[in-house]
């Protein structure tokens, strides 16, 4: 990436879009990563008219080359701020036109390199944009609610006797075991409800979507405290005309299943359905 004649800046690409006039009023007020202005780079084929454009920003090479990014990608505060700026640009664009999101830190050595990428992959980008036009992404997550813990009053812990031996209330151990079995039965029932909900969503909601992606279930910090166990993490590409029917079908699918919690999000830019460009020569790690 670094050469003696390298320009002082790199080109950061956020997304591919049609070179739409609808963006002309938006771009002057739009800022991206590191507070940099966002512009469009476009190629026009005289025989076919506009095909695709890249939404880009110029960023300082010294802060965005491979050496700098290797360190910066270890800085979680910087990474979160950059990801938010990247996402904000894509969401602003998506509110006005079709977008094909690119991965975080897609970088080119200069504008000539970005235009060369458009030349090489313009047809694939145009095909992807045509597929995504008039569609948005919705997220569907299912959580299994925790089963109630055994009531401590039903099986109190043994208390030391005056002589040091343990003593317990008669029948307390049996009550505790019964409570544990009830908890396990409730847990099994919640998982069964989650399976039922997933089957209903596939039957009722999926027909309103053009495509579907199953992501790995989330765990740890990605799952909100107290939300329960995430057992379904799906994304649907939904035609705008079907959005209301899709949402209603998802809510209908989980009705009457108290052991689970639904999280329906969107509409989003179609991150899950945008095939990434091959890594550019000047891509960050």
ROBA-492963 format. One record per residue (C-alpha): x, y, z. Coordinates in steps of 0.02 Angstrom, whole numbers, padded with zeros to 5 digits, always signed. Each point is the difference from the previous one (the first is absolute). Layout:
<recs>
XYZ
...
</recs>
This chain:
<recs>
+00000+00000+00000
+00139+00121+00044
+00109+00062-00142
+00121+00147-00011
-00121+00093-00113
-00156-00044+00099
-00133+00134+00014
-00028+00074+00174
-00176-00074+00007
-00090-00164-00029
-00176-00024-00065
-00123-00077+00122
-00151-00083-00082
-00165-00023+00093
-00120-00072-00127
-00047-00017-00182
-00153+00095-00058
-00080+00051-00164
+00068+00172-00046
-00169+00071+00048
-00045+00185-00011
-00095-00028+00164
+00167+00006+00091
+00055+00169-00065
-00085+00096+00141
+00056-00126+00132
+00187-00013-00032
+00052+00179+00044
-00063-00026+00178
+00060-00179+00021
+00160-00039+00096
+00080-00170+00022
+00143-00077+00096
+00117+00123+00085
-00124+00139-00043
+00048-00007-00183
-00121+00057-00139
-00086-00135-00103
-00003+00010-00191
-00048-00115-00144
+00120-00077-00124
-00089-00058-00157
+00037-00073-00171
-00116+00026-00146
-00005-00123-00143
-00053+00103-00152
-00091-00152-00071
-00101-00044+00155
-00007+00153+00109
+00045+00008+00186
+00033-00169+00080
+00063+00021+00178
+00091+00122+00110
+00102-00012+00160
-00033+00110+00151
+00174+00048+00061
+00101+00114+00112
+00182+00054-00006
+00088-00048+00162
+00179+00036+00058
+00119-00138-00055
+00102+00017+00159
-00153-00048+00104
-00077-00131-00115
+00141-00099-00079
+00031-00180+00050
+00124+00041+00138
-00118+00125+00081
-00153-00112-00014
+00086-00149+00079
+00015+00103+00158
-00166+00089-00015
-00101-00160-00020
+00056-00043+00177
-00076+00162+00065
-00182-00044+00035
-00053+00182+00025
+00072+00049-00169
-00075-00154-00081
-00173+00037+00069
+00008+00182-00055
+00057-00050-00175
-00133-00134-00017
-00135+00123+00052
+00059+00128-00128
+00008-00135-00135
-00176-00059+00044
-00068+00177+00008
+00057+00039-00178
-00079-00160-00066
-00164+00031+00091
-00010+00179-00064
+00031-00060-00178
-00125-00142+00020
-00136+00125+00048
+00014+00075-00175
+00057-00137-00118
+00051-00183-00013
+00165-00041+00084
+00117-00148-00006
+00099+00016+00163
+00187-00033+00000
+00099-00070+00144
+00075+00113+00132
+00167+00078-00054
-00010-00036-00186
+00143+00110-00061
+00080+00043-00167
+00169+00077-00031
-00080+00146-00094
-00153+00047-00101
+00073-00077-00156
+00008-00166+00094
-00182+00017+00056
-00055+00039-00178
+00098-00151-00062
-00098-00107+00123
-00161+00070-00071
+00059-00045-00174
+00044-00179+00050
-00154-00034+00106
-00128+00122-00071
-00111-00135-00073
-00003-00099+00162
-00039+00158+00097
-00140+00048-00120
-00073-00176+00014
+00007+00008+00190
-00081+00171+00005
-00139-00058-00116
-00033-00148+00114
-00007+00109+00156
-00103+00140-00076
-00165+00022+00091
+00053-00118+00140
+00057+00023+00179
+00068-00115+00134
-00090-00054+00157
+00077-00093+00146
-00096-00137+00092
+00070-00064+00164
-00076-00122+00122
+00052-00016+00181
-00044-00140+00120
-00058+00078+00163
+00089-00065+00156
-00101-00124+00102
-00037+00054+00178
+00129-00059+00125
-00056-00119+00137
-00081+00089+00147
+00129-00001+00141
-00140-00011+00127
-00046-00169-00070
+00170-00072+00038
+00101+00102+00120
+00184-00035+00017
+00046-00109+00151
+00038+00098+00158
+00138-00052+00120
-00063-00072+00163
+00068+00051+00167
+00111-00152-00003
+00070+00044-00172
-00103-00129-00094
-00116+00052-00140
-00186-00003+00020
-00134+00038-00125
-00187+00023+00000
-00089-00166-00037
-00046-00013-00184
+00101+00153-00050
+00117-00101-00111
-00145-00083-00089
-00086+00168-00029
+00160+00072-00070
+00022-00145-00122
-00181+00018-00056
+00030+00186-00030
+00156-00039-00102
-00097-00125-00106
-00137+00130-00028
+00133+00126-00054
+00072-00125-00125
-00172-00039-00069
-00034+00186-00022
+00167+00022-00087
-00037-00145-00119
-00171+00075-00035
+00077+00170-00043
+00119-00083-00124
-00147-00093-00078
-00092+00165-00017
+00152+00075-00086
+00000-00142-00126
-00185+00026-00030
+00027+00187-00026
+00141-00030-00124
-00109-00120-00099
-00145+00123-00001
+00113+00143-00057
+00063-00108-00143
-00179-00043-00049
-00084+00170+00025
+00133+00136-00021
+00129-00073-00119
-00122+00000-00149
-00002+00191+00014
+00191+00010-00018
+00111-00012-00153
+00148-00078+00091
+00053-00063+00170
+00166-00018+00092
+00029-00093+00163
+00135+00078+00108
+00082-00086+00149
-00093+00022+00163
+00070+00141+00106
+00074-00023+00172
+00100+00093+00131
+00007+00191-00016
-00103-00008-00162
-00152-00059+00098
-00087+00125+00112
+00005-00041+00185
-00155-00095+00054
-00059-00026-00179
+00018-00188+00011
+00093-00115-00118
+00003+00050-00182
-00050-00153-00102
-00048+00080-00167
+00089+00143-00089
-00068+00019-00176
+00000+00138-00130
-00134+00019-00134
+00006+00100-00161
-00176+00068-00015
-00080+00094-00146
-00060+00169+00061
-00176-00043-00060
+00000-00155+00113
+00076+00082+00156
-00163+00023+00097
-00059-00176-00039
+00170-00070+00049
+00001+00087+00168
-00177-00053+00039
+00040-00181-00047
+00151-00003+00116
-00102+00065+00147
-00139-00124-00038
+00126-00143-00002
+00052+00029+00182
-00171+00038+00070
-00050-00113+00144
+00179-00056+00036
+00046+00081+00167
+00162-00096+00022
+00090+00099-00135
+00039+00180-00041
-00003+00072-00177
+00115+00139-00059
-00053+00066-00171
+00111+00140-00068
+00007+00100-00160
-00015+00061-00130
+00188+00000-00026
+00115+00021-00147
+00024-00177-00069
+00167-00040+00083
-00035-00187+00006
-00037-00010-00187
+00140+00106-00074
+00136-00111-00074
+00165+00089+00039
+00118+00059-00134
+00165-00095-00014
+00127+00084+00116
+00080+00150-00087
+00188+00013-00016
+00000+00134+00133
-00121-00084+00118
+00025+00010+00186
+00025-00161+00098
</recs>
